[in-house]
Amino acid sequence: MRTLLTMCCVLISSALFSQNEMTVSSPDGNLKVTVALASGQPVYAVTYHDKPMLENSPLGLTTNEGDFSTNMSFVDSTTGEVDKTYTQAKIKHSFIQYKANTLKCTFSNADKKQISVLFQVSDNDIAFCYELPTWGETLACVVEKEATGYRFPSITTAFLSGMMEPMAGFARTSPSYENGYVADEPMEKTTSPEGYVFPGLFRVGDNGWVLLSETGVRSLYCGSHLSKFTDGLYTVEYPNPKQNNGFGSNGAQLGLPGVTPWRTLTIGATLEPVVETTIPWDVVDPLYEPSQDYKFGRSTWSWIVWQDPSMNYQDQVTYIDLAAAMSYEYILIDAWWDKNIGYEKMEALIRYAESKGVGVFLWYNSNGSFNDAFPTPLHKMNTSIARKHEMKWLRKAGVTGLKVDFLGGDKQETMRLYEDILSDANDYGLMVIFHGATLPRGWARMYPNFVGNEAVLASEMLVFMQHVRNQEAFFAALHPFIRNAVATMEFGGVFLNKFLNKGNKDGQKRLTTDAFQLATGILFQNPVQMFALTPNNLTDAPIFAIDFMKNIPTTWDETRFVDGYPGKYAVVARRNGQQWFVAGVNAEKEAKKLKLQLPMLAGQIVAMYNDNKNKASFMKDAKISENGTLDITIQPNGGFVLVK
């Protein structure tokens, strides 16, 4: 019945498209966007290789200066091209060439006020935003909500993570993008009350895949998310008003002329364009110059396994020594350092780290008034005066970067805080990672000193929750296709302890293999990675695993999809300089036998890290055939890495 109704809607809308219909196609002609008016409602539809990927979906905004979603009239349209090249060391490719065709459609509302929608369509990506001009003497407005929607064909299934309830969880710090996922879920069942976070992945039957997200969100706008599935449609929703303890607008305060963030769609017949997309960074530019050349790399981190009791001087010396033994660039010293070590002794500890060639990241609580997070240092990052006073000391003491925690929510108030911290930190030569945070939307390019967000059900939940340990492989087989496809992801993983605690003897048993853990160090991409290694791993972990981790890169020149299906298994290849790493994990209950296509390694001998039938990890040489294929078996909860 629903299919028949959908067909009727499409036929009715198609008839209305006959007037003022506008189209734009990708440079290769395979991806096409059609924009039109349907009874005064701006709508758009998307096809790929002439197959429907989005049916007629609404466009428009509602502001305090007028409604721009209904009773609209067509004014005009213009077309153009974008041809852009840039380099970016922090994302999945280091050199990017972006070519797109553009379509700008201008509409007017019942009050004759105009608004435009700008589409940029490259071979596998669509980005669009709204442009708001000045309206007479009106130079400011509040965008209250969007009509923007996504109407998928009925054959579509969804891979989504629910938006967390506001002011819940630890110390009322949610939402922080730390929920699990549904995979291959019928759209009718995706009815989470708070909606779903970006990005969201959709399989449109045999037609292909669509990855939805947004980019370019900064202090000038709020972050948004997907609504629950209602009346055949997902829509763009702004933050729940209860976020940030109810303070701050859930819309966007916008100066005119102004633009909204970009809505992005990555579309392909296979998952290759999804894994390899750079659209989150293609349509944004750096907001300021770096104050210095920031150095990315690897870090030790005592808190993840040794927890709060490790926040003492001697344990941090031990972890500095671990970083030096691993030739790592950094150590992260986490919460309570100010109470348990103190500022004066911290300066001595930083000097010790410097003597070992190790830089220091320090943890901070972001909070001052918007949740109940109590770990210290507290009240140091939430105001400009306190922040600059602290950063002056950080620079003097020789600190390299910050990890700032507990920024729950997507309101514009919170986005301003992110930007203020980043901008001030750059003035003092500090890199920044955010934890307990939102999805970074283009930030790796926009902010030169930004080096990662958590925004994922990350390593700490493996320590705290059995059900997350049970699903570790499932989530790892999702991230390359969804969360990590659109933004850097500071996961904080690669455990080589058998038990995720200081004793490494019982409790919190790890269910994945050593080779699986090594693989996630390649699968999960972030320019600065805080690895979960412990000092005892130098003697109790396999020597080949430690040697691998001593040489693991964190920046990449090229990323390629090899094989996989979200939530079942994933295989990705990454290149650092001339060296290739191919990593895979298996989340299914049975061993996975694959014939990998690896043309970049044809005829070469590679180091292979893998698991035997007993889940024992090993390393040996393997020969890639002359035609670039390799037969490999991945054990359940296991993984592999190839290195050349």
Secondary structure as UniProt FT lines:
FT   HELIX           2..16
FT   TURN            17..18
FT   STRAND          22..25
FT   TURN            27..28
FT   STRAND          31..38
FT   TURN            39..40
FT   STRAND          41..48
FT   TURN            49..50
FT   STRAND          51..58
FT   STRAND          61..63
FT   TURN            64..65
FT   STRAND          66..68
FT   STRAND          73..87
FT   TURN            89..90
FT   STRAND          95..108
FT   TURN            110..111
FT   STRAND          114..121
FT   STRAND          125..132
FT   TURN            136..137
FT   STRAND          140..146
FT   STRAND          149..151
FT   TURN            154..155
FT   STRAND          156..162
FT   TURN            166..167
FT   HELIX           170..172
FT   STRAND          181..186
FT   HELIX           187..189
FT   TURN            193..194
FT   STRAND          200..204
FT   TURN            205..207
FT   STRAND          208..215
FT   TURN            219..220
FT   STRAND          225..226
FT   TURN            231..232
FT   STRAND          233..237
FT   TURN            241..242
FT   HELIX           243..246
FT   STRAND          252..255
FT   STRAND          258..259
FT   STRAND          262..268
FT   HELIX           272..276
FT   HELIX           279..282
FT   STRAND          297..301
FT   HELIX           303..306
FT   HELIX           308..310
FT   HELIX           313..325
FT   TURN            326..327
FT   STRAND          330..333
FT   TURN            335..336
FT   HELIX           337..340
FT   HELIX           343..355
FT   TURN            356..357
FT   STRAND          359..365
FT   HELIX           384..397
FT   STRAND          401..405
FT   HELIX           412..427
FT   TURN            428..429
FT   STRAND          431..434
FT   HELIX           443..446
FT   TURN            448..449
FT   STRAND          450..453
FT   HELIX           459..464
FT   HELIX           466..470
FT   HELIX           472..476
FT   TURN            477..478
FT   HELIX           479..481
FT   HELIX           483..486
FT   HELIX           514..523
FT   STRAND          528..530
FT   TURN            535..536
FT   HELIX           537..540
FT   HELIX           543..550
FT   STRAND          558..565
FT   TURN            566..568
FT   STRAND          569..576
FT   TURN            577..578
FT   STRAND          579..586
FT   STRAND          592..597
FT   HELIX           599..601
FT   TURN            602..603
FT   STRAND          605..611
FT   TURN            613..614
FT   STRAND          617..623
FT   TURN            626..627
FT   STRAND          629..634
FT   TURN            636..637
FT   STRAND          639..643
//
